[in-house]
Amino acid sequence: RNPAGRATDTLAFSEALVALLDESLKPMCIGVYLIARALRRDGRMVGLAALVMLLIHKVSAACLAPNIRELTRRGASLEAKFKTLHARFRQNLEPIAFSGGGAAEQRTIDACYGTIEEH
């Protein structure tokens, strides 16, 4: 792949990693800190609040978070379809041009690209 594509992949990976840290690891660290503080000072309410916060976080993450596996699978499928259409177009460029089918091919490829953008 070209360097620009690798840079885009690296950026996407780093953004996903930051989101993971922000959404999962940070609340867990706060919860562990609050539980440790509650145990040291015998603050039952702080410990209870920490446990409730962790429970709310887990339940909301399970119910409201998107299905990452399904989104990744669908995105890969759409990109593979687009690459196949693009390769077919490039391979058959001359016959398409001679038969005047450029507009039809452009509509097909634009529709496929539009679904990728919407995803």
Steps between C-alpha positions, in 0.01 A plus 500: 500500500601857461628708794187717509282191544719373781491841668120498481489150651735609778286804574183290513669249732625773733154660513344162585760446771436841654125434493556165673709664770252782545187284509618189685829540680439842652176405682662177621798691643269749668298213646810321635627825649168572670472147638855514638429839656178372653671196649776711653265753658208271573279707272229256414304753293800576279557129440134447425501797262804357321338160460178657372697713254685193367174309469332788314799529269499128414124488442498814286800379299331165438164651404592822319836428337496403132592147395859563387546155346192540280597854398854390413375198305250710304760770429749244371230344282402837351862593433567162335198549274620849405852375426357223283284747305792737458733223382237375253457854370873550456537165326216569255570868439527489120185293434304720738623814325426368149150385593414827678441331834703744706198670652344169608828383654540832678151470650579148622833597653360822650216307663745250649728780623199678649414195709859492627481869595168446680647210694 
